[in-house]
Amino acid sequence: MSGPVAEAARKQGRGRRIILWRHGQTAWNVERRFQGTTDIELTETGVAQARRAARLLAGLRPDAIIASDLRRAADTAGELAALTGLDVTLDEGLRETYAGVWQGLTHEEIIARHGEEYAAWKRGEPVRRGGGELETEVADRAAPVVLRHVEKLPEDGTLVVVSHGGTIRTTIGRLIGLDPRNWESLGGLTNCCWSVLGQGARGWRLLEHNAGTLPEPVLGDDD
């Protein structure tokens, strides 16, 4: 099949895509400190991760790039912008979860000082970690930003969203319709890895998760 019919079928089959890309490594990532909205910059390793990933993601020929305005995300996005010539639209709605007194604490310190709160969060209960935001509130601010920019894409366009692990998880959960209690079932993203959402007949579908290579077509979707 070739010509206009094939082109229409191709577009219908793929539709728009959202690439949700986590920022590169920071010193607080290495120390396992909860960063939240604290504005921590990339390490040298983080910059190298962003450059490597950007070379791959540029191959997807994205149509637009949006990013959290925190430096670790904005600088990661800048590496892709340098290769594609696209501008980066920064939006504070894509920031990481504000976690109050948890911010700056290591994983071990959080468990030692706020163990019950941590356990309740892991059980899927709505918890204001450190007195900060609920996960649903993070999705309330982040998902609309993503969808607003998706609407500007061509029919088979690709949007790259550069954000943070927690914000990406809640946004994916919201867009694919998971109950918030089950958002934790989405595993975390490694620094500078990404997840891919695609438009399906019944809404957004999770096509790739925590990927570090380019997505490949799925052959035999349900068999």
C-alpha positions in Angstrom: 0.0 0.0 0.0 1.4 3.4 -1.0 0.3 7.0 -1.6 -2.2 9.0 0.3 -4.0 6.0 1.7 -0.8 4.6 3.2 0.1 7.9 4.7 -3.3 8.3 6.3 -3.1 4.8 7.7 0.4 5.5 9.1 -0.8 8.6 10.8 -3.9 6.9 12.2 -1.8 4.1 13.5 0.8 6.2 15.3 -0.9 9.4 16.2 0.7 11.9 18.5 3.4 10.8 20.9 4.6 12.2 24.2 8.2 11.5 25.3 8.5 12.0 29.1 12.3 12.4 29.7 13.8 12.5 33.2 16.7 15.0 33.8 20.3 13.9 34.1 22.1 13.0 37.3 22.6 15.5 40.1 24.8 15.3 43.3 21.6 14.8 45.3 20.6 11.9 43.2 23.9 10.2 44.0 23.4 10.9 47.7 19.8 9.7 47.5 18.5 13.0 48.8 14.9 14.0 48.1 15.2 17.0 45.8 11.6 18.1 45.3 11.6 21.7 44.2 15.1 22.4 45.4 17.0 23.7 42.3 20.0 21.4 42.0 22.2 21.5 38.9 23.5 18.6 36.9 26.8 16.9 37.6 29.4 16.4 34.9 28.0 12.8 34.5 24.5 14.3 34.3 25.5 16.6 31.4 27.1 13.7 29.6 23.9 11.6 30.1 21.8 14.4 28.7 24.1 14.8 25.6 24.0 11.0 24.9 20.2 10.8 25.3 19.7 14.0 23.2 21.5 12.4 20.3 19.1 9.5 20.4 15.9 11.6 20.9 16.8 13.9 18.1 16.4 10.9 15.8 12.7 11.0 16.7 12.4 14.4 15.1 10.4 16.0 17.9 8.1 18.9 17.1 8.2 20.6 20.4 10.1 20.6 23.7 8.8 21.7 27.1 10.5 21.4 30.4 10.4 22.1 34.1 12.1 25.4 34.9 14.3 23.8 37.5 17.9 23.8 36.2 18.4 20.1 36.1 15.5 19.7 33.7 16.0 22.9 31.8 19.7 22.1 31.1 18.8 18.6 30.1 16.3 20.0 27.6 18.8 22.4 26.3 21.0 19.6 25.0 18.1 18.4 22.8 17.3 21.9 21.8 20.9 22.4 20.6 20.6 19.5 18.3 17.1 20.1 16.9 17.0 23.9 16.7 13.8 23.9 18.7 13.1 26.3 21.5 12.4 25.0 25.0 9.3 26.2 26.7 9.8 26.3 30.5 6.9 25.8 32.8 6.9 25.6 36.6 3.9 23.3 36.4 6.3 20.6 35.4 8.4 20.9 38.6 9.0 18.0 40.9 6.7 17.3 43.8 7.1 19.9 46.6 7.9 17.8 49.7 8.3 20.3 52.5 10.6 19.1 55.3 11.5 15.9 53.3 13.5 18.0 50.8 17.2 17.7 51.3 16.9 14.5 53.4 18.4 11.2 52.4 16.2 8.1 51.9 17.5 6.7 55.2 16.8 10.0 57.0 13.2 10.1 55.7 12.5 6.6 56.9 14.1 7.2 60.3 12.2 10.5 60.9 9.0 10.0 59.0 8.6 6.3 58.8 4.8 6.1 59.2 4.3 8.8 56.6 6.6 7.1 54.2 4.9 3.7 54.7 1.5 5.2 54.2 2.6 6.8 50.9 4.0 3.4 49.8 0.7 1.8 50.5 -0.9 4.2 48.1 -2.6 6.5 50.6 -2.9 10.2 49.9 0.0 11.7 51.8 1.4 15.2 51.9 5.0 14.1 52.2 6.8 16.5 54.4 3.7 18.7 54.5 4.0 19.3 50.7 1.9 18.3 47.7 -0.3 15.3 47.2 0.6 13.3 44.1 -2.9 14.1 42.7 -2.1 17.8 43.0 1.2 17.3 41.1 -0.9 15.6 38.3 -3.4 18.4 38.5 -0.8 20.9 37.6 1.5 18.9 35.3 -0.9 16.9 33.1 -2.8 19.9 31.8 0.5 21.5 30.7 1.4 18.5 28.7 -2.0 18.2 27.1 -2.1 21.9 26.2 1.1 21.5 24.2 0.0 18.2 22.7 -3.0 19.9 21.2 -0.6 22.2 19.2 1.2 19.2 17.5 0.5 17.9 14.0 -1.5 14.7 13.8 1.5 12.5 14.1 3.7 15.0 16.0 6.0 14.3 19.0 6.3 16.3 22.1 9.3 15.9 24.5 8.6 16.7 28.1 11.6 17.1 30.3 10.7 16.8 33.9 11.3 14.8 37.1 10.8 11.2 38.2 7.8 11.8 40.5 6.1 14.3 38.2 6.5 12.0 35.2 5.0 9.1 37.2 2.0 11.0 38.3 1.5 12.5 34.8 1.6 9.1 33.2 -0.8 7.7 35.8 -3.2 10.5 35.1 -3.0 10.3 31.3 -3.5 6.6 31.1 -6.3 6.6 33.6 -4.7 4.6 36.5 -6.3 5.0 39.9 -3.9 7.2 42.0 -3.5 4.3 44.5 -1.8 2.4 41.7 0.6 5.1 40.4 3.4 3.7 42.5 3.1 0.5 40.4 4.8 2.5 37.6 8.5 1.9 38.3 10.9 4.8 38.6 12.9 6.3 35.8 16.7 6.2 35.7 18.4 9.5 35.1 18.0 10.6 31.5 15.8 7.7 30.6 12.3 8.3 29.2 8.8 6.9 28.8 6.7 7.1 25.6 2.9 7.6 25.5 1.0 7.1 22.2 -2.6 7.9 21.2 -4.7 4.9 20.9 -8.4 4.3 20.1 -9.3 4.6 23.8 -6.9 7.3 24.9 -3.3 7.4 25.8 -1.2 4.2 26.0 2.1 3.5 27.7 4.3 2.3 24.8 7.8 2.4 26.5 8.9 2.9 30.1 12.3 3.7 31.5 13.8 3.4 28.1 17.3 4.4 27.1 17.1 3.3 23.5 14.8 4.4 20.7 11.3 2.9 20.7 10.8 0.0 18.2 7.5 -0.9 16.6 5.4 -3.4 18.5 4.6 -6.4 16.4 1.6 -8.5 17.4 0.3 -6.2 20.0 -1.7 -8.7 21.9 -0.2 -12.1 21.0 
